[in-house]
Amino acid sequence: MQINTDEKAIDNVLNRGVEQVFSEKEELKKFLMSGKQIKLYCGYDPTASSLHIGNAITIKKLSEFQKLGHKVIFLVGDFTALIGDPTDKSAVRPKLTKEEIEKNAKYYQKQASIFLDFEGENSAEIKYNSEWNDKLNFRDLIELSSNFTVQQMLKRDMFEKRLEEEKPIYLHEFLYPLAQAYDSVVMDVDLEIGGNDQMFNMMRGRDLQKIMNNREKFVLTLKILADEGGKKMGKTEGNAVFLDQEANDIYGAIMSWPDGFITNTFELMTDVSLGEIDEMRKQISDGSVNPRDLKMRLAKELVTIFHNEDEAEKAEKAFVEQFQKGGIPEDIEEVKIVENESILDLLVKIKFVESKSEARRKIDEGAVKINDEKITDQKYIINFDNKNDKIIKVGRRIVKLIKSS
């Protein structure tokens, strides 16, 4: 396999969207300039039925290394998902069953194929970390855990915060960084990439690689997609955009983002030049451009990536017609409902979703609105309060609710 050692191409991979490199960026650059093929990976716990844009950021970075000729592993954390990553969590994650995890991971490779090539001379490899973790016995676990201290684990910000707030820290949560670290050892990788919020876990893998394989593992962290106030895009924040969403829904969700997401997303998710993105920042700052126009360009770019150019054109047209030219369509569908109907039952009834679990996710995403008010409570009950109709929207879908007589 021919390895691309062009310095400009390597500098772009090591700088665009990158937060930190350990041990040193120059050391990793030297390694890449040598012409030797490196092995790298990023892990994805199937805690949802679809990957989201936050995941896509790291997958895109993996693809950049693949295009240079390096060996990429797309790791599905079907074992680590059983534990639940405590990263940035103020409370313990709910446990998932093995069946839920398998169902969630079903389409991950297909979605990752938007960026990664799983065929050909230098195909990306998909692995599942249950392959090796399921084989560990209790003796193995004791041996592995002896390489870390409780003090190391307690240095994590979220654990310190929980101690201050007298919230519980469960023992299995300490095992998550250990399990992730062991992935690096078993696959014997040269590099792990991930969001900057994963640095603690990735560094434990670096430690364990030195101890067990007696060699270096580089760690590259990427910027977290967040607005100027530090609010992240993700499942926890309820503003995630999932890769299995329809084109219109992705477009509309991005248009609802705060303006602070615009330039960061251009840098992390598109190939627009960094010089042009810097110019966007200046234009937003001095007011010489309407952020909405840049957001529309961004929405179109991302829909093109996740669907295609034709779908992006249609999504843009639908958005303009519905939201910039008058809002509610004249031929809006009407649905009769009884008073005090559950929002979850209603979304399934009017076929906006296929199941209550999908309805819950739409609510968590902030995609459900009644009379332009966002619904955040999954237990919300429709109550007409003497009004004769309500407009319900989920993404681009919209109907008028009429109280049944």
N, C-alpha and C positions, 0 to 999 in steps of 0.2 A: 504493500500500500504506500503510495506516494504521500509524504508528509509535507504540508505547506509550511515553509519557514519564513515566509515574507514578513518582515518586521512590522510593516504597517498593519497587516491583517491581524497579527498577534497582539499588537498594541490595542487595536479596537476591541478584541475579545477580552483583554485584561482590564480595560478601562470603562467601556460602556456599561453603565448600570451597576458597576462593581463598587462595593463599599470597602471591603478589606480583603487582604490576602495574607495567609500565614504559611510558612514563616515570613517570607518577604516576596513582594511582587517581582522584584528583579531576579530572584532565584528561580521562580516559576517561569519567567520569561526566558531565562537562560536555558532551562530544561526544554521548553518548547522550541527554541531556536536550534537546539542540537540535532533535530531531525528524528529523534527517537519517538516512537508512538507511545503515548501515555494512556492509562486506563482511568476513567473517571465515572462518577455516578451521582445521581440524586435520588432520594427516596420519596415515595408518595404513599401515605397511609390512606387506604380507602374508607374514610369516615363519612363520605357522601357518595351518592350515586353518579356523580359527575365531577371531573376536574373543573377548576375555575381559573380565572385570569391570573390570580396569584401563583398558581401552579404553572401556568403557561409561561410565566416569566423565566422560571428556571429551566423549563423544557427548551425554550428558545436559546438559552445560553448553552445548554447541552448540544443543541444542533450546530451552534457556531464552532464548538470544538470538533464535532463530527465532520464538518466541512473542511476543517484543517487536516483531517485524516486520522483523528484520534478515536480510540475505542470507547464507546459510550454504553453505559448500563443504565437502563430505566428500571429502578427497583420498586416493586410494589410491596409496601410494608404490611402484608397481610398478618404477620405475627405481631409487629409492634402496634398495629391498630387495636389488638386485643388489650394492650396495656393502656394506651391513650397517652399522647404526648402532652405533658403538663405545661409546655412552653406558653408563657404569657397568660396563664389561666389562674384566676383567683379562687377557683374551686376545682375539685376533682372532675375529670371528664366522665361522662356516663359510659359504661362498658357496652361494647357491641358484641353480638354473637358471631360465631364463625360464619353462619349462614348469611347474616347481614353484610359481613365484610366481603364474602365471595360475590354476592349480588352487586355490591357497590363497585367492585373492581372490574366487572364484566366488560365495560367499554373503554377502560383506561388506555389500552394500547392503541385502539382506533383513534381516540382523541389525541394521543401523543403523536400519532402519525401526521398530524397537521404540520409538525416541525421536523420530526425525526424520521429517518429512512430505516425501516426494519428489514430491508432487503438489499441485495447487492454485495459488492466486494467488502465494504466496511459497514455492514449492517449494525444498527443498534441492537443490543441484546436486552430482553426483558427477563427479569428474575423476580422471585418471590422469597422474602426472607424467612418464611416458615420452613423452607427447604432445609435450612441448617439449624434454626432455633428450635424446631420441634424435636430435634435429635438430642438436645442438651438434657442431661440429667441433673439431679440436685448437686452432685459433687462438682460437675462442670460449672454450675452457677456459683458455687462457693469460690471456686478457683478464679473465675472471672471477676467476681465482686471484690476479691482481695486486692485488686489493682487500683481501687479507688477508696476514698475516705468519705465519711459522712460530712466532714467539713467542706470538701469539694462540692458536694451536692447542695449543701445549704447556702452556697454562694449565689445560687440562682435567685434572681430578683423576686420571682413570684413566690418562692419558698420563704424568703425573708419577710415578704409582705404578709404572707399567711401567718407566720409566727407572730408578727406584731399584732395582727387582728385576731389572734387565738383561733384560727381556722385549722382544721386537720390537714396533715400531710400524710398520705398513705404510703406505706413501704413500697408498694408496687410502682409508684411514681418515680422512686429513686432508680428503679430498674430500667426505665425507658432509655435514658442516656447510655446505659451499659449495653442494652440490646442494639441500639443504633451504632454504638462504637464497634461492636462485634461484627456488624455487617462489613465494615471497612477491612477488618482482619481476614475474614473468610474470603472475600472477593479480592483481597490483596491489591487495593487500588492505589493509584498515585495521587488522586485528587478527588475531593468531594465538594460539590457546590450546593448552595441553599440560600434561603433568605437570611438576612442579618439576624433575625430573631432565632435562627437555628444554630448560631455560633457556638453556644455552650455544648450542645450535643455533638456537633461536628468536631470540636476540639477534643472531646473525650475519645473520639475515634482516632484522632491524631496521636493522642497519648498511648492508646492501646496498640496501635500499629507499631510504634517505636518499641514497646515492651515485648510484644509477641512475635513480630516479624522483623524487628531490628532495622526498620527503615522509615524514611520520611513519608508522610502523607500531607500534601498541601491542602489547605482549606480556602475556598473562595466564597465570600459572602456577597450577596446582591442587595441592592437597596430595596427597602420595603415600599410597596405602593401605598402611599399615604398622602393626605392633604397637608396644607401648610400648618394645620393645628396638630398634626401627628396622628390623626384618626386613620386607621388602616382600612384597606379594602380586604374583606374576607368574610368567611362564614360567621365568625363570632360577632362581627360588627353589623351583620345583617345587610350588607351592601355588596355581596359577592355577585359576580357575573359568571354563570356556569357555561361551560363550553357546549352543553347539550341544549341550550336555550335557542328558540327560534330567532331568526335574523331581526325581526321587528322588536322582539323583547330585548335583545342585546343592545340594539341601537338606542331604544328608549331608556334603558337602564343607564347607559353611559351618559346620555343627555341629562339625567337626573343627578349625576355626580357633582360634588362641589368643584368650582373652578380650579382649586388647588391640585386636583388630580391630573390636569391636562398635560403639562409638560413632562411630568414624571412618567406618565404612561407612554407618551411618545418616545421617550428615551428607552424605556424598558421593554416595550412591546412592538415597536416598529423599526424600520430601517431608515427613517427620516434622519438626515445628517445632524450631528450634534451642533454644528454651526447654525443650522436653521432653527433648531430647538432653542438655542440661546437667544436667537432673535425673537422667537415667540415670547420668551420670558420678559424681554425688554418691552415688547409691544403690550403685553398684559400690564406690566408695571406702569408704563407711561400713559395707558389708556388709549393707545392708537389703534387697538383692535378690539372688537367685541369678543369676549371669551367664548360666547355661544358659537361663533363661526368656527373657531378652532376646535371646539368640542364636537361640532358636526363633522368636521374633517376627521377627527379622531375616531368617532363612532363609525364612520364609513370605512376607515382603514381597518378597524378591528373586525367588523362584520365581513369584510372581504377576506381577512385571514381565516376566520372561523367558518365561513360559508363560501361565498364567492362574490365576484364583482357584480354580477347581475342581481343577486339577493341584496347586496349593499345598496345598489341604486334604488331598488324597490322599497327598501326600509327607509331610506332617506325621503323618498317621495311620500310615503305613508305618514311619516312624522310631520313633514311640512304641511300636508293637507289637513291632518287632524289637529295639530297643535299650533301651527302658525297662521292658519287660515280659518279659524273659527271653532276649533275644539270638537264639539259633539256632532257626529254625522246626522244628517236629516233622516236617513233610513235606519236609525238605530233599532236593533232588535229589542222586543219587550218580553219580559219573563214574569209570570205571576207567581208570587210566593205567599206563604202564610206568615203572619206576624211571629216574631220570636224564633226565627230560623237561624240555626248555627251557621257561622261563616264557613266552617269546614264542610258541612253538609251541602251548603249552597254552591260552593265552588265545584264540587263533584257533580251536583245536580245539573248545573248549567254547562257542564263539560268544559270548564276552563282548565281543569286538572283531571288526572285519571284516578287519583287516590287522595285520601286525607293526608297521607305523609307528604305528598307533593304540595298539597294546599298549605301545610305547615311551613314547608320550605319557602313557598312564594311569600308568605307573610313575613318570615324571617328576612327575606331579601328586600322587604319594603315595597314589593311589587303590587300589593293589593290596596286599592283606594275606593272609598265610597264617598261620592260627592266631593272628590278631590282631597279628602282627608285620608292619610295613610293609616291603615289598620295594622296595629302591632300586637294586639292581643289575640292569641289563637282560640280563646274561648269567647270571642266577640259574638254577640247575638244581634241579628237584624231587628230593629224596632223602629217603626215608621213615625212614631210621635206625631200623629195626625197629618203627616205629609203624605202626599199621594204617590210619590215616586222617588226613587233613588238611582243614581248612576253608579254602577260598579265597574271598575277597571282592573284588569290584571295584565300588566304590560300594555300591549296594543289592543288586546281584546276589550270590548266594552258592550254593556247591555244596560237597558233601563229596567229596574225592578218595580213591578206594580203590585200593590197589596191586593191579595185575593179577597173578594167580597164574601 
